[in-house]
Amino acid sequence: MGNFSTATGTVTFMLMIISRFIFGKFGWGVAAAITPTVILLTGAVFFSLILLPGAWDPVLAALGFTPLFMAVLVGAAQNIFSKGSKYSLFDPCKEMAYI
């Protein structure tokens, strides 16, 4: 659990630095859309690994992973990146919308 929290903090910190440029170049609308996009993409990969493991067999065989192990890794990545993007992009956009 400590590694998960460390990874979440690291990703959030890096996205906080990058978010400055995202807000400046694209505005808060694009920045607010990044969090749902991250959740959609990682969720689609996660559920395809769970529901259609045969579709991933060639890729996973080359990597030496099982579909279940890869689903665990993708699920962890989904949690880490969705929390990081929420904390660094979505929450500031929410505050901007209130102002």
Stockholm file with secondary structure:
# STOCKHOLM 1.0

chainA/1-99         MGNFSTATGTVTFMLMIISRFIFGKFGWGVAAAITPTVILLTGAVFFSLILLPGAWDPVLAALGFTPLFMAVLVGAAQNIFSKGSKYSLFDPCKEMAYI
#=GR chainA/1-99 SS CHHHHHHHHHHHHHHHHHHHHHHHHHCHHHHHHHHHHHHHHHHHHHHHHHHCGGGGHHHHHHHTCCHHHHHHHHHHHHHHHHHHHIIIIIHHHHHHHHC
#=GC SS_cons        CHHHHHHHHHHHHHHHHHHHHHHHHHCHHHHHHHHHHHHHHHHHHHHHHHHCGGGGHHHHHHHTCCHHHHHHHHHHHHHHHHHHHIIIIIHHHHHHHHC
//
